[in-house]
Amino acid sequence: MPVDFTHLLTQRREHFRELECKISAPDLFQDAKQARLLLQEHARLKELLQTASELEKARHDLQESEQLVKGSDLELAEMAAAELVELGQKVTTLEQALHIGFLPPQKDDDRDAIVEIRAGTGGSEAGLFAGDLYRMYTRYAENNGLKCELIEGSAGEIGGFKEVIFQLSGVQVFRKLRYESGVHRVQRVPATETQGRIHTSTATVAVLPEADEVDIVLRPQDLRIEVCRSGGPGGQGVNTTDSAVQILHLPTGKIVRCQDGRSQQKNKEKALQILRARLLEEKRAEEDAKYSEHRRQQIGTGGREEKIRTYNFPQNRLTDHRIGLTLYNLDRIMEGDLDGLIGALEAADLERRLEQSASTLSTS
């Protein structure tokens, strides 16, 4: 039985009209943070109401087709029967999307994300794979209208990256990429392999919600900030300016270094941004540890040590081990076509969350 969201939709439409008035106000951007939250909530509600409208039409079309199948016009009945399966699948998909929209937002859903990719086991091939993952996520960002900004990169020996850190900004970025954290394994014949043997290498991905200053307060006395000469590839400006910044957080021993920007101040801001994100991740991990049984029921903890996925290039196959999903379109996925994969992970998590939130949905 489909869930009846009529009452909830009425509430959301009223709230949407209120938001329309608020974001039209001339003083909207006097409080930049509040303006951002209002615009994100407006975008989320707009998507929800659009989904509800599409679902209403799809259900109407499905009912019409079912009536035509039972009718006396055999030609129309045959055409309608051919559409029933497709319409039924469309209704199911839209119902699932609506369920997602009505669930209480998960922690940090609306935040931008800082993504860290590091080469793992496999030598230079691991560095090449880390570069491929970086390209995959940047292509995904391009395809979905997200802003991608490189924060820090350390080139591999023959290409790719030993480590690369970048920021993705847009609507609900962390919600879309939260499941990417973990160990990614690749199986393929490296370009340097002369015998044609398949090698296995890994890279780790960490997706961190961007932290605001109010989330993590960094006291000046807790920071040791050092400025030094930038090094490595990047052009004459990088090699000749004292713009690299290294920050040591004394209470935790965490060290962040940033040198990609020419401006010392810009590198300092980026380093502090990364440090806040890492400290927020640590804080969240401590909170989650209090609910270990609950965490074991989830798709994955998002831990960097957890092997989540295998990319098998000879078979054009991708396997996500957390939900037992196998796809044979690896070539498209590496070009940033992640929507199907992300959708499947969200759906699996949704099933768990729906079971836990059934009472909330019925009373909200």
NORGI-V226846 format. One record per residue. RES is the residue in one small letter. PSI is psi as a letter, one per 20 degrees, with the letter a starting at -180 (NA if undefined). OMEGA is omega in radians with two decimals (none if undefined). D_LAST is the distance of its C-alpha to the last C-alpha in Angstrom with 2 decimals. Layout:
BEGIN
((RES/PSI/OMEGA/D_LAST) (RES/PSI/OMEGA/D_LAST))
END
This chain:
BEGIN
((m/p/3.09/19.33) (p/q/3.14/17.27) (v/p/3.12/13.50) (d/o/-3.11/12.65) (f/j/-3.05/10.45) (t/g/-3.11/11.93) (h/g/-3.14/9.20) (l/h/3.12/7.38) (l/h/3.10/11.04) (t/g/3.10/11.91) (q/g/-3.10/9.64) (r/h/3.11/11.13) (r/g/3.11/14.52) (e/g/3.13/14.58) (h/h/3.13/13.83) (f/g/3.12/16.47) (r/h/3.08/18.94) (e/g/3.13/18.56) (l/h/3.11/19.29) (e/g/3.13/22.22) (c/g/-3.08/23.73) (k/g/-3.09/23.37) (i/i/3.07/25.01) (s/i/-3.10/27.72) (a/p/-3.10/28.78) (p/h/-3.12/32.32) (d/j/-3.06/31.57) (l/g/-2.98/28.73) (f/j/3.02/30.81) (q/h/3.02/32.12) (d/n/-3.02/29.49) (a/g/-3.11/29.69) (k/g/3.13/26.96) (q/h/3.12/24.41) (a/g/3.14/25.61) (r/g/3.14/25.12) (l/g/3.13/21.50) (l/g/-3.13/20.83) (l/h/3.11/22.81) (q/g/3.12/21.06) (e/h/3.10/17.57) (h/g/3.13/19.21) (a/h/3.14/20.78) (r/g/3.13/17.68) (l/h/3.12/15.85) (k/g/3.10/19.18) (e/g/3.13/19.48) (l/g/-3.11/16.07) (l/h/3.06/16.98) (q/g/3.10/20.46) (t/g/3.13/19.37) (a/h/3.12/17.40) (s/g/3.12/20.64) (e/h/3.13/22.82) (l/g/3.12/20.91) (e/g/3.13/21.27) (k/g/-3.13/24.96) (a/g/3.10/25.50) (r/g/3.12/24.17) (h/g/3.12/26.42) (d/h/3.14/29.34) (l/g/3.11/28.88) (q/g/3.11/29.00) (e/g/3.14/32.08) (s/h/3.12/33.79) (e/h/3.09/33.21) (q/h/-3.14/34.83) (l/h/3.12/37.69) (v/h/-3.13/38.40) (k/i/-3.05/38.99) (g/r/-3.08/41.11) (s/i/3.14/44.90) (d/o/-3.03/45.38) (l/h/-3.13/46.14) (e/g/3.09/46.14) (l/h/3.13/42.67) (a/h/-3.14/41.46) (e/g/3.13/42.82) (m/g/-3.13/41.19) (a/h/-3.14/37.81) (a/h/-3.14/38.12) (a/h/-3.11/38.80) (e/i/-3.03/35.53) (l/g/-3.09/33.33) (v/g/-3.13/32.98) (e/g/3.13/32.22) (l/h/3.11/29.65) (g/g/3.10/27.98) (q/h/3.13/27.81) (k/g/3.11/26.44) (v/g/3.13/23.58) (t/g/3.14/22.78) (t/g/-3.12/22.97) (l/h/3.07/20.73) (e/g/3.12/18.06) (q/g/3.11/18.25) (a/h/3.12/18.13) (l/h/3.09/14.98) (h/g/-3.14/13.34) (i/g/-3.11/14.64) (g/h/-3.10/13.36) (f/i/3.11/9.66) (l/q/3.07/10.11) (p/p/-3.13/9.99) (p/q/3.05/13.55) (q/q/-3.13/16.23) (k/p/3.04/18.54) (d/j/-3.12/21.05) (d/g/-3.01/19.80) (d/i/-3.08/20.86) (r/q/2.92/24.19) (d/r/-3.06/27.57) (a/q/2.94/29.50) (i/p/-3.07/32.93) (v/p/3.11/34.50) (e/p/3.11/37.49) (i/p/3.14/39.72) (r/p/3.05/42.71) (a/p/3.13/45.48) (g/c/3.13/45.64) (t/q/3.09/48.33) (g/j/3.06/50.76) (g/c/-3.08/52.82) (s/h/3.12/53.19) (e/h/3.08/51.29) (a/h/3.09/48.17) (g/h/3.09/48.60) (l/g/3.13/48.89) (f/g/3.08/45.71) (a/h/3.07/43.87) (g/h/3.11/45.15) (d/g/3.11/43.95) (l/g/3.10/40.41) (y/g/3.12/40.53) (r/h/3.14/41.70) (m/g/-3.11/38.96) (y/h/3.10/36.20) (t/h/3.06/37.98) (r/g/3.08/38.33) (y/g/3.12/34.62) (a/g/3.12/34.03) (e/g/-3.09/36.50) (n/h/-3.04/34.93) (n/j/3.07/31.44) (g/k/3.11/32.49) (l/q/3.09/31.99) (k/p/-3.13/34.47) (c/p/-3.14/36.52) (e/p/3.09/38.73) (l/p/3.13/41.19) (i/g/-3.09/41.28) (e/p/3.12/43.89) (g/p/3.07/45.90) (s/o/-3.01/48.72) (a/q/3.06/50.72) (g/r/-3.05/51.79) (e/g/-3.10/55.46) (i/j/-3.12/55.77) (g/r/-3.11/52.63) (g/b/-3.08/48.90) (f/q/2.86/47.52) (k/h/3.12/47.92) (e/p/3.05/44.76) (v/p/-3.13/42.69) (i/p/-3.13/39.78) (f/r/-3.13/37.91) (q/p/3.06/34.83) (l/p/-3.09/32.45) (s/q/3.13/30.53) (g/b/-3.13/28.10) (v/o/3.06/24.47) (q/l/-3.11/22.53) (v/g/-3.10/25.86) (f/h/3.10/24.99) (r/g/-3.07/22.10) (k/h/-3.00/24.74) (l/j/-3.06/27.51) (r/h/-3.07/26.00) (y/j/-3.08/27.38) (e/i/-3.11/30.93) (s/p/3.11/31.91) (g/a/3.14/34.60) (v/p/3.08/38.09) (h/p/-3.08/39.00) (r/p/3.13/42.16) (v/q/3.05/44.57) (q/o/-3.13/47.36) (r/r/3.08/49.99) (v/o/-3.12/53.63) (p/q/3.13/54.06) (a/h/-3.12/56.25) (t/i/-3.08/58.71) (e/o/-3.10/59.07) (t/i/-3.08/62.50) (q/i/-3.14/62.32) (g/j/-3.11/59.20) (r/q/3.11/57.31) (i/p/3.11/53.55) (h/q/3.07/52.27) (t/p/3.12/48.99) (s/r/-3.14/47.53) (t/r/2.97/44.27) (a/q/3.11/42.32) (t/q/3.09/39.38) (v/p/3.03/36.38) (a/p/3.10/34.08) (v/o/-3.05/31.11) (l/p/3.03/30.13) (p/p/3.13/27.37) (e/p/-3.08/29.26) (a/p/3.01/29.21) (d/r/3.13/29.33) (e/h/3.14/31.90) (v/h/3.11/29.32) (d/g/-3.11/28.07) (i/o/3.12/31.60) (v/o/3.12/34.29) (l/o/-3.14/37.75) (r/p/-3.12/40.48) (p/h/-3.11/43.87) (q/i/3.12/45.69) (d/j/-3.05/43.65) (l/p/2.97/44.76) (r/o/-3.05/48.13) (i/p/3.13/48.46) (e/q/3.10/51.47) (v/p/-3.12/52.75) (c/r/-3.12/55.06) (r/p/3.11/56.62) (s/q/3.12/54.50) (g/r/3.09/55.86) (g/a/-3.11/55.61) (p/q/3.10/55.31) (g/j/3.07/53.78) (g/r/-3.04/56.70) (q/g/-3.10/59.20) (g/g/-3.12/56.71) (v/h/-3.04/54.82) (n/i/-3.00/58.07) (t/j/-3.13/59.76) (t/q/3.09/57.18) (d/m/-3.02/56.05) (s/i/-3.12/52.39) (a/p/-3.12/50.90) (v/p/3.06/48.65) (q/p/-3.11/47.92) (i/p/3.05/45.54) (l/p/3.06/45.65) (h/o/-2.99/42.78) (l/g/-3.11/44.85) (p/h/-3.07/42.24) (t/i/-3.09/41.14) (g/j/3.14/44.19) (k/p/-3.14/42.18) (i/p/3.09/44.37) (v/p/3.11/43.35) (r/p/3.12/46.00) (c/p/-3.10/45.71) (q/j/-3.02/48.66) (d/h/3.14/47.67) (g/q/3.11/47.64) (r/h/-3.08/50.93) (s/p/3.09/49.58) (q/g/3.14/49.59) (q/g/3.13/46.82) (k/g/3.11/44.66) (n/h/3.10/45.24) (k/g/3.13/44.38) (e/g/-3.14/41.04) (k/g/3.13/40.24) (a/g/3.10/41.35) (l/h/3.12/39.16) (q/g/3.12/36.20) (i/g/-3.13/36.88) (l/g/3.12/37.41) (r/g/-3.12/34.09) (a/g/-3.14/32.30) (r/h/3.12/34.23) (l/h/3.08/33.57) (l/h/3.09/29.82) (e/g/3.14/30.03) (e/g/3.12/31.97) (k/g/3.12/29.49) (r/g/-3.14/26.58) (a/h/3.11/28.87) (e/h/3.11/29.57) (e/g/-3.12/25.92) (d/h/-3.12/25.35) (a/h/3.11/28.47) (k/i/-3.11/26.86) (y/l/-3.02/24.58) (s/h/-3.13/27.39) (e/g/3.10/26.31) (h/g/-3.10/22.89) (r/h/-3.12/24.85) (r/h/-3.12/27.24) (q/i/-3.08/24.58) (q/r/3.14/23.83) (i/g/3.14/25.90) (g/q/-3.13/28.02) (t/i/-3.06/28.16) (g/j/-3.14/29.44) (g/q/-3.09/32.59) (r/i/-3.09/35.72) (e/i/-3.01/37.70) (e/o/3.10/35.67) (k/o/-3.03/37.37) (i/h/-2.91/34.70) (r/q/3.06/36.68) (t/p/3.10/40.17) (y/o/-3.11/41.75) (n/o/-3.05/44.74) (f/g/-3.14/46.78) (p/h/-3.13/49.60) (q/j/-3.11/47.17) (n/k/-2.99/44.80) (r/p/3.00/42.09) (l/p/3.11/38.99) (t/p/3.01/37.35) (d/o/-2.98/34.14) (h/h/-3.08/34.73) (r/h/-3.10/31.19) (i/j/3.11/29.92) (g/k/-3.10/33.38) (l/p/3.07/33.27) (t/p/3.13/36.65) (l/q/3.14/37.27) (y/l/3.07/40.71) (n/l/-3.08/40.23) (l/h/-3.14/40.95) (d/g/3.14/43.10) (r/h/3.12/40.21) (i/g/-3.14/37.84) (m/i/3.04/40.48) (e/j/3.06/40.48) (g/j/3.13/36.84) (d/m/-3.06/35.24) (l/i/-3.01/32.40) (d/g/-3.13/29.58) (g/g/3.14/30.01) (l/g/3.12/30.28) (i/h/3.12/27.28) (g/g/3.14/25.25) (a/h/3.12/26.42) (l/g/3.10/25.53) (e/h/-3.12/22.00) (a/g/3.13/21.68) (a/g/3.10/23.02) (d/h/3.12/20.70) (l/g/-3.13/17.74) (e/g/3.11/18.79) (r/g/-3.09/18.74) (r/h/3.11/15.41) (l/h/3.12/13.76) (e/h/-3.10/15.40) (q/h/-3.03/14.14) (s/j/-3.07/10.47) (a/g/-3.12/10.23) (s/h/3.12/8.59) (t/g/-3.13/5.87) (l/h/-3.05/5.48) (s/h/-3.08/5.95) (t/i/-3.09/3.81) (s/NA/none/0.00))
END
